[in-house]
Amino acid sequence: MTDLRSSSAFPTVMGRRKGYDPEAVDAFLESARAAFESETPAVTSADVRSVGFPLVRDGYEVAAVDAALGRIEDAFAQRERTEALSKRGARAWVGASRKLAQEVLNRLSRPKRKKFARVPLLRFGYRIDEVDLVAGRIARYLETGEGLSVEQVRTVAFRMQLGGYDEVQVDAVLDAVVDVMLSVG
């Protein structure tokens, strides 16, 4: 498998900063390794993308773990793509990827400030202008192939604002974009 690292490969944070809980990271990586080596994996690329770890003192450096998780997600996605192609055939696989890409594009083509549901005015959500900017970039990628990497989508971060976009909806669309990019790449 691509780079399922041992715990000694991750640097730890020092001082007041916090990092990912080493026990949680190590346990997940061990389960991911076992799943990848299994005939019927219990972990998927989506599971890797959505995993979260508690932040603790003397934890693993977040950026190092996130980079490794990105490589692991890529490995699982490649395996899933290969299996799907052999079971369903290229035409069905491409068709499903196109359908998902079109659903994402339809969402991102909505008017500015109306692309996602908003949280109530007294709750925080993602900043609308920032999400709309990223949505435009993703839409151009889907329409014209304008340069955009999986890593850029994975690592996008938005500031918060009262009455902003619903985080769950935005994150779900970003996950779908990653799925599309990994399915064709």
C-alpha positions in Angstrom: 0.0 0.0 0.0 1.1 3.5 -0.6 2.9 4.9 2.5 0.9 3.6 5.5 3.5 5.0 7.9 4.6 3.7 11.2 4.1 6.0 14.2 7.8 6.9 14.3 7.6 8.5 10.8 5.4 11.4 12.1 7.0 14.3 13.9 5.3 15.4 17.1 4.4 18.9 18.0 6.1 20.7 20.9 5.2 23.4 23.4 1.6 24.6 23.6 0.6 23.5 20.2 -1.6 20.4 19.8 -1.4 17.6 17.3 -3.3 14.5 16.4 -3.7 11.9 19.1 -0.9 9.4 18.3 -3.0 6.4 19.6 -6.0 7.3 17.4 -3.8 7.9 14.3 -1.9 4.7 14.8 -5.1 2.7 15.4 -6.7 4.1 12.2 -3.6 3.5 10.1 -3.4 -0.1 11.3 -7.1 -0.7 10.4 -6.5 1.0 7.0 -3.5 -1.2 6.4 -5.5 -4.3 7.3 -8.4 -3.2 5.1 -6.1 -2.5 2.1 -4.5 -5.9 2.4 -7.9 -7.6 2.8 -10.0 -9.1 -0.1 -13.0 -7.2 1.2 -11.8 -3.9 2.6 -13.8 -2.4 5.5 -12.3 1.0 4.8 -12.9 3.1 1.7 -11.3 6.2 0.3 -14.3 8.2 1.6 -13.6 6.8 5.1 -10.0 8.0 4.9 -11.1 11.4 3.7 -13.6 11.9 6.5 -11.6 10.5 9.4 -10.9 12.9 12.3 -8.6 12.7 15.3 -8.7 14.4 18.7 -6.1 17.2 19.2 -3.7 16.6 22.1 -0.5 17.9 23.5 2.6 16.0 22.2 0.5 14.8 19.3 1.5 14.1 15.7 2.1 17.1 13.4 -1.2 17.7 11.7 0.2 18.5 8.3 2.4 15.4 8.2 -0.6 13.1 9.1 -2.9 14.9 6.6 -0.4 14.5 3.8 -0.1 10.7 4.6 -3.9 10.4 4.7 -4.1 12.1 1.3 -1.7 9.5 -0.2 -3.6 6.6 1.5 -6.9 8.0 0.2 -5.4 8.1 -3.3 -4.3 4.4 -3.0 -7.8 3.3 -1.8 -9.4 5.4 -4.6 -7.1 3.7 -7.2 -8.0 0.3 -5.9 -11.8 1.2 -5.9 -11.5 2.5 -9.5 -9.7 -0.7 -10.7 -12.3 -2.9 -9.0 -15.2 -0.9 -10.3 -13.8 -1.0 -13.8 -13.4 -4.7 -13.7 -16.9 -5.3 -12.3 -19.0 -2.7 -14.1 -16.9 -1.8 -17.1 -15.4 1.5 -18.2 -18.6 2.8 -19.7 -20.6 2.4 -16.4 -17.7 3.8 -14.3 -17.3 6.9 -16.6 -21.1 7.3 -16.7 -21.4 7.4 -12.9 -18.5 9.8 -12.6 -20.1 12.1 -15.2 -23.4 12.0 -13.5 -21.8 13.0 -10.1 -19.8 15.7 -11.9 -22.9 17.1 -13.5 -24.7 17.1 -10.1 -21.8 19.1 -8.6 -21.7 21.5 -11.5 -25.5 22.1 -11.3 -25.1 23.0 -7.6 -22.0 25.3 -8.2 -23.7 27.0 -11.1 -26.4 28.5 -8.9 -26.3 32.3 -8.5 -23.8 33.8 -6.1 -24.8 33.8 -2.5 -27.4 31.1 -3.3 -25.3 28.0 -3.9 -25.9 26.4 -0.5 -28.4 26.6 2.3 -27.6 29.2 5.0 -27.4 28.6 8.7 -29.7 30.8 10.9 -28.5 34.4 11.3 -27.2 33.9 14.8 -25.1 30.8 14.0 -21.8 30.6 12.3 -21.3 29.0 8.9 -18.7 29.2 6.1 -18.1 32.6 4.6 -20.3 33.0 1.6 -17.9 35.0 -0.5 -15.0 32.5 0.0 -17.1 29.5 -0.7 -18.5 31.2 -3.9 -15.0 31.9 -5.0 -13.9 28.3 -4.6 -17.2 27.1 -6.2 -16.4 29.2 -9.3 -12.9 27.7 -9.5 -14.3 24.1 -9.2 -17.0 24.8 -11.8 -14.4 26.0 -14.3 -12.4 22.9 -13.6 -15.4 20.7 -14.3 -16.4 22.7 -17.4 -13.1 23.5 -19.1 -10.5 21.4 -17.2 -8.9 24.6 -15.7 -6.1 23.5 -13.5 -7.1 22.3 -10.0 -5.6 19.6 -7.9 -7.2 17.1 -5.5 -4.9 18.5 -2.8 -6.2 22.0 -3.4 -9.8 20.8 -2.9 -8.9 18.6 0.1 -7.1 21.4 1.9 -9.4 24.3 1.2 -10.4 26.2 4.4 -13.1 28.8 4.9 -13.4 31.4 7.6 -16.7 31.6 9.5 -19.5 34.2 9.4 -22.8 34.6 11.1 -25.6 33.4 8.7 -23.0 31.8 6.4 -23.3 28.7 4.3 -24.2 25.4 5.9 -20.9 23.6 6.5 -22.4 20.1 6.0 -23.6 20.9 2.5 -20.4 22.6 1.5 -18.3 19.8 2.8 -20.5 17.2 1.1 -20.0 18.9 -2.3 -16.2 19.2 -1.7 -16.1 15.4 -0.9 -18.1 14.8 -4.2 -15.6 16.9 -6.1 -12.7 14.8 -4.7 -14.6 11.6 -5.6 -14.9 12.9 -9.2 -11.3 13.9 -9.4 -10.1 10.6 -8.0 -12.4 8.6 -10.3 -11.0 10.1 -13.4 -7.4 10.5 -12.3 
